Amino acid sequence: MIDAGAGAAEDWPVKFPRILLLLAVPALHAEDLPPLDPAAVLKELEAIEQKQEQTRESAKSTLSKTLQAAAQSGQAATSFYTDAVKEVDFAGRRDSVVAFNEWRKNNSDLLRSKDLQTAAILYLRYAALSVQRRDAEDPLDFVEPSLNFVGELLTVDEQRGGWPGPAKDLLDKPLTDSVVARWVRLGEWLPDDKSWERTPGNIAGILEKNVRSALRESRDPRLISAWDLQITTEAKRITQGRSEHQVQRFNTIARPRLLFDRAQDLKVVGQPNRAAVEILTLIRAHPDHPDFDNWTEALRQSVTPAPAETSPQ
């Protein structure tokens, strides 16, 4: 009868020290390499970083041009959208060709519709503009392009409510939510969402993040015009097909809030007295407004002289 336990007991004293010896050899005999030449290393690192930056700028430029080209016409835009659906939703499936052709057949009316074409053009234009904004040195360079895009949105503002779901989604959801974004990996090329509006159809967000934040930083007088555009746009929207109650709520709650924020920016562009007059007008006209206490406190601070500095003596 073989004693397995005994055999194992006999083997381990021999094998175990041998393993320890093998593990210890590299540590005992390892030697360090000669030191690197600091000047040569720094020079090589700089060259690698420059090449990396050039590669990234080239990829960014290529993506922007691709999006702009796809936005040149309704047919090109929907073709780009269709290719994105094919590559994202159907690539890799065993029945990819049959399934995609079936989808395209079922959505033929949608793909030919002017609504989807218009939405796709606007989406692609804003996506291209967003890619260009990434890593830009001066946000002021994107004020006019953003205002121009808002102007394009306003030309279809009345029709957007009747658009089919996929067309609405392109403008009403963040850029990164679309099948196009997933196809071209758009999220990697977008600016910070705190300094740039991510939703193409959000006029108020574009005016605040893309336009007013840059104008506010430079104390540009166009800051007030951007407020006027938003107030006019929202007033027009609320009077089209809305109930009397909604119109009244806008005039008594939402519009006064916008006017107060506008008055705050009057101070930024060097018109504190005009700001105080406009805030006082709001207080007189809307004493029951939920923000009444904030308004009165802001006005007190505006009209109360700062305490005079006293000499240390």
C-alpha positions in Angstrom: 0.0 0.0 0.0 1.3 3.4 -1.0 1.5 6.0 1.7 0.7 9.3 -0.3 1.1 11.4 2.8 4.6 10.0 3.5 5.7 10.7 0.0 4.6 14.3 0.1 6.3 14.8 3.5 9.6 13.5 2.0 9.4 15.8 -1.1 8.7 19.2 0.4 11.9 19.8 2.4 13.8 19.3 -0.9 11.6 21.3 -3.2 10.7 24.3 -1.0 14.2 25.6 -0.4 14.9 25.2 -4.1 12.0 27.5 -4.9 13.1 30.1 -2.4 16.6 30.1 -4.0 15.2 30.6 -7.5 13.1 33.6 -6.3 16.1 35.1 -4.5 18.5 35.0 -7.4 17.2 37.9 -9.5 17.0 40.1 -6.5 20.6 39.4 -5.5 22.1 39.8 -9.0 19.9 42.6 -10.5 21.8 45.7 -11.4 20.5 49.2 -12.3 20.8 50.7 -15.8 23.0 53.7 -16.6 21.3 57.1 -16.0 19.4 58.7 -18.8 20.5 61.9 -20.4 18.1 64.5 -19.0 18.4 66.8 -22.0 17.7 64.0 -24.5 14.8 62.7 -22.5 13.1 66.1 -22.2 13.7 66.8 -25.9 12.1 63.4 -26.8 9.2 64.0 -24.5 8.5 67.4 -26.1 8.6 65.9 -29.6 6.2 63.1 -28.6 3.8 65.6 -27.0 3.9 67.9 -30.0 3.1 64.9 -32.3 0.3 63.8 -30.0 -1.2 67.3 -30.1 -0.9 67.5 -33.9 -2.6 64.2 -34.2 -5.4 65.2 -32.0 -5.9 68.5 -33.8 -6.0 66.7 -37.1 -8.6 64.3 -35.8 -10.7 67.2 -34.4 -10.5 69.1 -37.7 -11.4 66.0 -39.7 -14.5 65.3 -37.5 -15.6 68.9 -37.7 -15.3 68.9 -41.5 -17.1 65.6 -41.7 -20.1 67.0 -39.7 -20.2 70.2 -41.7 -20.2 68.3 -45.0 -23.0 66.2 -43.8 -25.0 69.3 -42.9 -24.8 70.8 -46.4 -28.2 69.5 -47.4 -31.2 67.6 -46.1 -30.4 64.5 -48.2 -26.8 64.5 -47.0 -27.9 64.9 -43.4 -30.4 62.1 -43.5 -27.9 59.9 -45.3 -25.4 60.5 -42.6 -28.1 59.7 -40.0 -29.0 56.5 -41.8 -25.4 55.4 -41.9 -25.1 56.0 -38.2 -28.2 53.8 -37.5 -26.8 51.1 -39.7 -23.4 51.1 -38.0 -24.6 51.5 -34.4 -27.8 49.5 -34.3 -27.3 46.8 -36.8 -23.6 46.1 -37.4 -22.4 42.8 -35.9 -25.9 41.2 -36.0 -26.2 37.9 -37.8 -29.2 39.3 -39.7 -27.7 42.8 -40.0 -28.4 43.3 -43.8 -32.0 42.0 -43.7 -32.8 43.8 -40.4 -31.4 47.2 -41.5 -33.2 47.0 -44.9 -36.4 46.3 -43.0 -35.9 49.3 -40.7 -35.1 51.6 -43.7 -38.2 50.4 -45.5 -40.4 50.9 -42.4 -39.0 54.4 -41.9 -38.8 55.5 -45.5 -41.4 58.3 -45.0 -39.5 59.6 -42.0 -36.2 59.6 -43.8 -37.7 61.6 -46.7 -39.5 64.0 -44.5 -38.5 67.7 -44.4 -38.8 67.7 -40.6 -36.1 65.0 -40.1 -33.9 66.6 -42.7 -34.1 70.0 -41.0 -33.5 68.5 -37.6 -30.5 66.5 -38.8 -29.0 69.6 -40.5 -29.3 71.7 -37.3 -28.0 68.8 -35.1 -24.9 68.3 -37.3 -24.2 72.1 -37.5 -24.3 72.4 -33.8 -22.2 69.3 -33.3 -19.6 70.7 -35.6 -19.7 74.0 -33.8 -19.3 72.2 -30.5 -16.3 70.3 -31.7 -14.6 73.5 -32.8 -15.3 75.1 -29.4 -13.4 72.4 -27.6 -10.0 73.7 -26.4 -10.7 77.1 -28.0 -8.7 79.9 -26.5 -11.3 82.7 -26.7 -15.0 81.9 -25.9 -15.9 85.3 -27.5 -15.0 83.8 -30.9 -18.1 81.6 -30.6 -20.6 84.2 -29.5 -21.6 85.2 -33.1 -21.8 81.6 -34.4 -24.0 80.7 -31.4 -26.3 83.7 -32.0 -26.5 82.7 -35.7 -27.5 79.2 -34.7 -30.1 80.5 -32.4 -31.5 82.5 -35.4 -31.7 79.3 -37.4 -33.6 77.6 -34.5 -36.0 80.5 -34.3 -37.0 80.0 -38.0 -38.4 76.5 -37.1 -39.4 77.2 -33.5 -43.2 77.2 -34.3 -43.0 73.9 -36.3 -40.8 71.9 -33.9 -43.8 71.0 -31.7 -45.3 69.0 -34.6 -42.2 67.1 -35.6 -42.0 63.3 -35.4 -40.2 61.8 -32.4 -36.8 61.1 -33.9 -36.6 64.7 -35.3 -37.6 66.2 -32.0 -35.0 64.0 -30.2 -32.2 65.4 -32.3 -32.7 68.9 -30.9 -34.4 68.3 -27.6 -32.0 65.8 -26.2 -28.2 66.2 -25.4 -25.8 65.9 -28.4 -24.4 62.7 -26.9 -27.8 60.9 -26.8 -28.1 60.5 -30.6 -27.1 57.5 -32.7 -24.8 59.9 -34.7 -22.9 60.8 -31.5 -22.3 57.1 -30.7 -21.1 56.5 -34.2 -18.5 59.2 -34.4 -17.7 59.1 -30.6 -18.8 62.7 -30.3 -18.6 62.8 -26.5 -14.8 62.7 -26.6 -14.7 66.0 -28.5 -17.3 68.2 -26.7 -16.5 71.1 -24.4 -17.3 71.1 -20.7 -21.1 71.3 -20.2 -20.7 74.1 -17.7 -19.3 76.4 -20.3 -21.2 75.1 -23.4 -24.8 74.1 -23.9 -25.0 70.4 -24.8 -28.6 70.4 -26.1 -28.9 71.8 -29.6 -32.5 73.0 -29.3 -32.2 74.7 -25.9 -32.2 78.4 -26.9 -32.1 79.6 -23.3 -29.1 77.4 -22.5 -27.2 78.5 -25.6 -27.8 82.1 -24.8 -26.6 81.7 -21.2 -23.7 79.3 -21.6 -22.4 80.0 -25.1 -23.2 83.7 -25.3 -23.8 85.6 -22.1 -21.1 83.8 -20.0 -18.5 85.0 -22.5 -19.9 88.5 -22.8 -20.2 88.8 -19.0 -16.6 87.9 -18.6 -15.5 90.7 -20.9 -18.2 93.1 -19.8 -19.5 93.3 -23.4 -22.6 95.5 -23.8 -24.1 92.9 -26.1 -24.9 91.0 -22.9 -28.1 93.0 -22.5 -29.2 92.3 -26.1 -28.9 88.6 -25.5 -31.3 88.9 -22.6 -33.7 90.9 -24.8 -33.6 88.1 -27.4 -34.4 85.4 -24.8 -37.3 87.4 -23.2 -38.8 88.2 -26.6 -38.5 84.5 -27.7 -40.1 83.1 -24.6 -42.9 85.7 -24.7 -43.7 84.8 -28.2 -43.7 81.1 -27.4 -46.1 81.5 -24.5 -48.7 83.4 -26.5 -48.9 80.7 -29.2 -51.6 78.2 -28.3 -51.1 78.4 -24.6 -53.9 78.8 -22.1 -54.7 82.2 -20.5 -53.5 80.8 -17.1 -50.1 80.0 -18.6 -49.7 83.4 -20.3 -50.6 85.1 -17.0 -48.1 83.0 -15.0 -45.4 83.9 -17.5 -46.2 87.6 -17.2 -46.3 87.6 -13.4 -43.6 85.0 -12.5 -41.2 84.0 -15.3 -40.8 87.3 -17.2 -40.1 89.3 -14.0 -37.4 86.8 -13.1 -35.8 87.2 -16.4 -36.0 91.0 -16.1 -34.3 90.9 -12.7 -31.5 88.8 -14.0 -31.2 91.2 -16.9 -30.9 94.1 -14.4 -28.1 92.3 -12.6 -26.2 92.2 -15.8 -26.7 95.9 -16.3 -24.4 96.3 -13.4 -21.8 94.2 -15.2 -21.8 96.4 -18.2 -21.4 99.6 -16.1 -25.0 100.7 -15.7 -25.7 100.3 -11.9 -28.2 103.2 -11.7 -30.3 101.8 -14.6 -30.2 98.4 -12.9 -31.5 99.9 -9.6 -34.3 101.7 -11.5 -35.4 98.5 -13.2 -35.3 96.5 -10.0 -37.4 99.2 -8.2 -39.9 99.0 -11.1 -40.2 95.3 -10.6 -40.7 95.6 -6.9 -43.5 98.2 -7.5 -45.2 96.1 -10.1 -44.9 92.6 -8.5 -45.1 92.9 -4.7 -46.5 89.4 -4.4 -43.7 87.7 -6.5 -41.9 84.8 -4.8 -38.6 86.5 -5.3 -39.7 89.8 -3.7 -37.4 89.5 -0.7 -34.4 88.8 -3.0 -35.2 91.9 -5.1 -35.5 94.2 -2.1 -32.2 93.0 -0.7 -30.5 93.5 -4.0 -31.9 97.0 -4.3 -30.8 97.9 -0.8 -27.3 96.8 -1.5 -27.4 98.8 -4.8 -28.4 102.1 -3.2 -26.6 101.9 0.1 -23.2 103.6 0.0 -20.2 101.4 0.8 -18.7 102.3 4.2 -15.9 104.8 3.9 -12.4 103.3 4.6 -10.8 104.7 7.7 -7.2 105.5 8.2 -5.2 103.3 10.5 -4.4 106.4 12.5 
